[in-house]
Amino acid sequence: MRLGFVAILLLYTLLNWLVGRQILELLRVNKIAFWLIILVLAYSPLLARLGWVKGLDHLGNFWLVFFYYAAIVAFVGLFIKNKPFIMGCYVLILLAIIYGVVHAKDIKIQPYEIAIPKKAKDLHVVLLSDVHIDSAKSKNYVDKMVRDINALKPDLVLLAGDTFDDRDINTLKKEKVTLQGIQATYGVYGVLGNHEYYSGNLDEMINIFREANIRILRDEVIEVAGVYLVGREDFRKKRKSLKELLQNVDPSKPIILLDHQPVALDEARDNGVDLQLSGHTHRGQFFPNQLITKRIYEVDYGYLAKDNLQVIVSSGYGTWGPPVRIGTQSEIVDIKIKFTQ
């Protein structure tokens, strides 16, 4: 594990050196000052994440997305020595990041209408995934989210994980009263994602969610509004099998599964789940990552019918790391479920 980390760090350092060398060739600046700036920028994401240096979160996040594209340009620059072309590439990167920042704040309502051939009262479900509440988000971030949810007047609100993502639990405490304002006829339920575990404050986090009237389901099954709601632990954690979770469930009733990652679809289908709701992928967040997520997951975004199982995967409400979306959409998923028996 440590050897792998060292190898990745060395590769990252090499690529940053290539990027820095290329930019230095385009600019007439003091070399020592330039490389000191590059050094701070390059390691700001790591230093911020480790908590060693305060105030580097924003800087590190923006450097990550800039570096992502700049590394490609630096590689191309090994073969193409045309300075105007390279300069144009960097200008394009900066323009793309500016667009991505603005676009990430444009929250789309993504509607779905689905039918489940079982007996229950029709449901209006609002799904959010990957909200990533953290100290880097704007002051009105959660307030706007709550207002957007309430405007849809849902019967049920479901959170598909990675709702909170900060080592400082006070960030969530400050939003508790705002989160209490979510209005849904049958309540608000959620599951944990991988980032909740990274935060290192899991128990306190879950207590705050409970105080905010959000029930986190951890390998649990409850009955809400005539349907079974199943919440699983994150895929990378030790969790119960669906067979074990559903052993006392009446299969004639609708079964809705919340699973942070869009995985184990065959297991869900084989155990009678009617609808699986997931997130996690962000649909890659910025181009061309969606080409990668599309190859990793059977469905990385949108809707999939798999025999009697229906799956909806959200690209997420928020962003992780860089507050940038290029080629993907921030969204709230608005699901109208019609039960046809």
C-alpha positions as CSV (number, residue, x, y, z in Angstrom):
1,M,0.0,0.0,0.0
2,R,2.8,2.4,1.0
3,L,4.8,1.4,-2.1
4,G,1.9,2.1,-4.3
5,F,1.3,5.5,-2.7
6,V,5.0,6.4,-3.2
7,A,4.8,5.4,-6.8
8,I,1.7,7.5,-7.4
9,L,3.3,10.5,-5.6
10,L,6.5,10.2,-7.7
11,L,4.4,10.1,-11.0
12,Y,2.4,13.1,-9.8
13,T,5.6,15.0,-9.0
14,L,7.0,14.2,-12.4
15,L,3.9,15.4,-14.2
16,N,3.8,18.6,-12.2
17,W,7.5,19.2,-13.2
18,L,6.5,18.7,-16.8
19,V,3.6,21.1,-16.5
20,G,5.8,23.6,-14.7
21,R,8.6,23.4,-17.2
22,Q,6.2,23.9,-20.1
23,I,4.5,26.9,-18.5
24,L,7.9,28.4,-17.6
25,E,8.9,28.3,-21.3
26,L,5.8,30.4,-22.1
27,L,6.4,33.0,-19.4
28,R,9.3,35.3,-18.6
29,V,9.4,35.2,-14.8
30,N,11.9,34.6,-12.0
31,K,12.6,30.8,-12.0
32,I,13.1,30.5,-8.2
33,A,9.8,32.2,-7.4
34,F,8.0,30.3,-10.2
35,W,9.1,26.9,-8.9
36,L,8.2,27.8,-5.3
37,I,4.7,28.7,-6.5
38,I,4.4,25.4,-8.5
39,L,5.6,23.5,-5.4
40,V,2.9,25.0,-3.2
41,L,0.2,24.5,-5.9
42,A,1.2,20.9,-6.6
43,Y,1.1,19.7,-3.0
44,S,-1.7,21.9,-1.8
45,P,-4.4,19.2,-2.4
46,L,-2.4,16.7,-0.3
47,L,-1.5,19.2,2.5
48,A,-5.2,20.3,2.7
49,R,-6.6,16.8,2.8
50,L,-4.1,15.8,5.6
51,G,-5.0,18.9,7.5
52,W,-1.4,19.9,7.9
53,V,-1.9,23.4,6.4
54,K,-5.1,25.3,6.8
55,G,-6.7,27.4,4.1
56,L,-5.4,25.3,1.1
57,D,-8.7,23.6,0.3
58,H,-9.8,26.0,-2.4
59,L,-6.3,26.3,-3.9
60,G,-5.8,22.6,-3.9
61,N,-9.2,21.9,-5.5
62,F,-8.7,24.2,-8.4
63,W,-5.1,23.1,-8.9
64,L,-6.3,19.5,-9.3
65,V,-8.6,20.3,-12.2
66,F,-6.1,22.6,-13.8
67,F,-3.3,20.0,-13.4
68,Y,-5.6,17.3,-14.9
69,Y,-5.9,19.1,-18.2
70,A,-2.4,20.7,-18.0
71,A,-0.8,17.2,-17.7
72,I,-2.3,16.3,-21.1
73,V,-1.1,19.5,-22.7
74,A,2.4,18.9,-21.2
75,F,2.5,15.4,-22.7
76,V,1.3,16.7,-26.1
77,G,4.0,19.4,-25.8
78,L,6.7,16.7,-25.8
79,F,5.8,16.2,-29.5
80,I,4.4,19.6,-30.6
81,K,6.7,22.5,-29.9
82,N,4.4,25.2,-31.3
83,K,4.2,27.9,-28.6
84,P,1.0,29.6,-29.8
85,F,-0.8,26.2,-29.9
86,I,0.4,25.4,-26.4
87,M,-0.6,28.8,-25.1
88,G,-4.0,28.4,-26.7
89,C,-4.4,25.1,-24.9
90,Y,-3.8,26.8,-21.5
91,V,-6.2,29.6,-22.3
92,L,-8.8,27.0,-23.2
93,I,-8.2,25.2,-19.9
94,L,-8.8,28.4,-17.9
95,L,-12.0,29.2,-19.9
96,A,-13.2,25.6,-19.3
97,I,-12.6,25.8,-15.6
98,I,-14.5,29.1,-15.4
99,Y,-17.4,27.6,-17.3
100,G,-17.3,24.5,-15.1
101,V,-17.5,26.5,-11.9
102,V,-20.6,28.4,-13.1
103,H,-22.1,25.2,-14.6
104,A,-21.7,23.2,-11.4
105,K,-24.0,25.6,-9.6
106,D,-26.7,25.1,-12.2
107,I,-28.8,22.4,-10.5
108,K,-31.1,20.6,-12.9
109,I,-34.3,18.7,-11.9
110,Q,-34.0,15.3,-13.6
111,P,-37.5,13.7,-13.9
112,Y,-38.3,10.0,-14.2
113,E,-41.6,8.3,-14.4
114,I,-41.5,4.6,-13.6
115,A,-44.1,1.8,-13.1
116,I,-43.7,-1.0,-10.6
117,P,-46.2,-4.0,-11.0
118,K,-47.1,-4.2,-7.3
119,K,-49.8,-2.8,-5.1
120,A,-49.1,0.4,-3.2
121,K,-50.1,4.0,-3.2
122,D,-48.3,6.0,-5.9
123,L,-45.2,7.8,-4.6
124,H,-43.3,11.0,-5.4
125,V,-39.7,10.4,-4.4
126,V,-36.9,13.0,-4.5
127,L,-33.4,11.5,-4.7
128,L,-30.1,13.3,-4.0
129,S,-26.7,11.8,-4.0
130,D,-23.2,13.1,-3.4
131,V,-24.2,16.4,-1.8
132,H,-20.7,16.6,-0.2
133,I,-21.4,19.1,2.5
134,D,-18.1,20.6,3.5
135,S,-16.5,23.8,4.6
136,A,-15.5,24.7,1.1
137,K,-19.2,25.0,0.0
138,S,-20.9,28.4,-0.1
139,K,-22.9,29.6,3.0
140,N,-26.2,29.2,1.3
141,Y,-25.4,25.8,-0.3
142,V,-27.5,23.6,2.0
143,D,-30.3,26.3,2.3
144,K,-30.7,26.4,-1.5
145,M,-30.8,22.6,-1.6
146,V,-33.5,22.4,1.0
147,R,-35.6,25.0,-0.8
148,D,-35.2,23.2,-4.1
149,I,-36.3,19.9,-2.5
150,N,-39.3,21.5,-0.8
151,A,-40.4,23.2,-4.0
152,L,-41.0,19.7,-5.5
153,K,-43.4,18.7,-2.6
154,P,-42.1,15.1,-2.3
155,D,-43.7,12.2,-0.5
156,L,-40.3,10.8,0.3
157,V,-36.8,12.2,0.3
158,L,-33.9,9.7,-0.2
159,L,-30.2,10.5,0.2
160,A,-27.9,8.0,-1.6
161,G,-24.7,8.7,0.3
162,D,-21.7,11.1,0.4
163,T,-24.0,13.7,2.0
164,F,-21.3,14.9,4.3
165,D,-17.6,15.1,3.5
166,D,-15.6,17.0,6.1
167,R,-13.2,16.2,9.0
168,D,-14.7,19.1,10.9
169,I,-18.0,17.9,12.3
170,N,-18.9,21.6,13.1
171,T,-19.5,22.0,9.4
172,L,-22.5,19.7,9.7
173,K,-23.6,21.0,13.0
174,K,-24.0,24.4,11.5
175,E,-26.4,23.0,8.9
176,K,-28.5,20.9,11.3
177,V,-31.4,23.4,11.6
178,T,-31.4,24.0,7.9
179,L,-31.6,20.3,7.2
180,Q,-34.5,20.0,9.6
181,G,-36.4,22.2,7.2
182,I,-36.7,19.4,4.5
183,Q,-40.4,18.7,4.1
184,A,-41.6,15.3,3.0
185,T,-44.8,13.5,3.8
186,Y,-43.1,10.2,4.8
187,G,-39.8,11.6,6.0
188,V,-36.1,11.7,4.9
189,Y,-33.9,8.6,4.8
190,G,-30.4,8.0,3.6
191,V,-27.4,5.7,3.5
192,L,-23.7,6.2,4.0
193,G,-21.3,6.7,1.1
194,N,-17.5,6.1,1.1
195,H,-16.7,9.7,2.0
196,E,-18.7,9.6,5.2
197,Y,-16.2,7.0,6.4
198,Y,-13.2,9.1,5.4
199,S,-14.4,11.9,7.6
200,G,-13.4,10.1,10.8
201,N,-16.5,11.3,12.8
202,L,-19.1,8.7,11.8
203,D,-21.0,8.2,15.1
204,E,-21.3,12.0,15.8
205,M,-22.3,12.5,12.1
206,I,-25.1,10.0,12.3
207,N,-26.4,11.5,15.6
208,I,-26.5,15.0,13.9
209,F,-28.4,13.5,11.0
210,R,-30.9,11.9,13.4
211,E,-31.3,15.3,15.2
212,A,-32.0,16.8,11.7
213,N,-34.8,14.2,11.2
214,I,-32.8,12.2,8.7
215,R,-32.7,8.5,9.4
216,I,-29.5,6.7,8.1
217,L,-30.1,3.1,7.2
218,R,-27.2,0.8,7.8
219,D,-28.0,-2.6,6.5
220,E,-31.6,-2.1,7.6
221,V,-35.1,-2.6,6.2
222,I,-38.0,-0.5,7.1
223,E,-41.6,-0.2,5.8
224,V,-42.6,3.3,4.7
225,A,-45.7,4.3,2.8
226,G,-46.5,0.7,2.0
227,V,-43.1,-0.1,0.5
228,Y,-40.0,-1.7,1.9
229,L,-37.0,0.7,2.0
230,V,-33.7,-1.1,2.2
231,G,-30.5,0.8,3.0
232,R,-27.1,-0.9,2.6
233,E,-23.7,-0.1,3.9
234,D,-21.2,1.1,1.4
235,F,-20.0,-1.5,-1.1
236,R,-16.4,-1.3,0.2
237,K,-17.4,-2.0,3.8
238,K,-18.4,-5.3,5.4
239,R,-22.1,-5.6,4.8
240,K,-24.9,-8.1,5.0
241,S,-26.1,-9.9,1.8
242,L,-29.4,-8.8,0.4
243,K,-30.7,-12.4,0.9
244,E,-30.0,-11.9,4.6
245,L,-31.5,-8.5,4.7
246,L,-34.7,-9.5,2.9
247,Q,-35.3,-12.8,4.5
248,N,-38.4,-11.6,6.5
249,V,-39.7,-9.3,3.7
250,D,-43.0,-9.9,1.9
251,P,-42.0,-10.1,-1.7
252,S,-45.5,-9.1,-2.9
253,K,-44.8,-5.6,-1.6
254,P,-42.6,-3.1,-3.4
255,I,-38.9,-3.1,-2.5
256,I,-36.8,0.1,-3.0
257,L,-33.0,-0.3,-2.4
258,L,-30.7,2.6,-1.5
259,D,-27.1,1.6,-2.3
260,H,-24.5,4.4,-2.6
261,Q,-22.6,2.7,-5.5
262,P,-24.3,1.3,-8.6
263,V,-23.0,-2.2,-8.0
264,A,-24.3,-5.7,-7.2
265,L,-27.2,-5.2,-9.7
266,D,-27.5,-8.9,-10.3
267,E,-27.8,-9.5,-6.5
268,A,-30.6,-6.9,-6.3
269,R,-32.4,-8.4,-9.3
270,D,-32.1,-12.0,-8.0
271,N,-33.5,-11.0,-4.6
272,G,-36.6,-9.3,-5.9
273,V,-35.6,-5.6,-5.6
274,D,-37.9,-3.5,-7.7
275,L,-36.0,-0.2,-7.8
276,Q,-32.3,0.5,-6.9
277,L,-31.3,4.1,-6.3
278,S,-27.6,5.0,-6.4
279,G,-25.0,7.7,-6.9
280,H,-21.3,7.8,-6.3
281,T,-20.1,8.1,-9.9
282,H,-20.7,11.9,-10.4
283,R,-20.8,10.7,-14.0
284,G,-17.0,11.5,-13.9
285,Q,-17.7,15.1,-12.9
286,F,-15.6,16.6,-15.7
287,F,-14.8,15.5,-19.2
288,P,-13.5,12.9,-20.3
289,N,-14.0,11.1,-17.0
290,Q,-17.5,10.0,-18.0
291,L,-15.9,7.8,-20.6
292,I,-14.1,6.0,-17.7
293,T,-17.1,5.6,-15.4
294,K,-19.2,4.3,-18.3
295,R,-16.7,1.4,-18.7
296,I,-16.5,0.7,-15.0
297,Y,-20.2,0.5,-14.2
298,E,-23.0,-1.3,-15.9
299,V,-24.9,1.9,-15.5
300,D,-22.9,5.0,-14.4
301,Y,-25.8,7.4,-14.9
302,G,-29.5,7.5,-15.7
303,Y,-31.9,4.6,-16.0
304,L,-31.4,0.9,-16.6
305,A,-34.0,-1.9,-16.7
306,K,-32.6,-5.3,-15.8
307,D,-35.4,-7.8,-16.0
308,N,-37.7,-6.9,-13.1
309,L,-35.2,-4.6,-11.6
310,Q,-35.1,-0.9,-12.4
311,V,-32.0,1.2,-11.6
312,I,-31.6,5.0,-11.4
313,V,-28.1,6.4,-10.9
314,S,-27.7,10.1,-10.2
315,S,-24.7,12.2,-11.3
316,G,-24.9,14.0,-7.9
317,Y,-26.1,17.3,-6.4
318,G,-22.7,18.6,-5.5
319,T,-19.1,18.1,-6.5
320,W,-16.1,16.5,-4.8
321,G,-12.8,18.3,-4.8
322,P,-12.8,20.9,-7.6
323,P,-16.2,22.7,-7.7
324,V,-16.3,22.1,-11.4
325,R,-18.5,20.3,-13.8
326,I,-17.6,19.9,-17.5
327,G,-19.8,17.7,-19.6
328,T,-21.9,16.5,-16.6
329,Q,-24.8,18.0,-14.7
330,S,-25.5,18.7,-11.0
331,E,-29.0,17.4,-10.4
332,I,-31.9,16.6,-8.1
333,V,-33.7,13.4,-9.2
334,D,-37.5,13.7,-9.2
335,I,-39.1,10.3,-9.5
336,K,-42.8,9.6,-9.9
337,I,-43.6,5.9,-9.1
338,K,-46.8,4.4,-10.3
339,F,-47.8,1.1,-8.8
340,T,-49.9,-0.8,-11.3
341,Q,-51.6,-3.5,-9.3
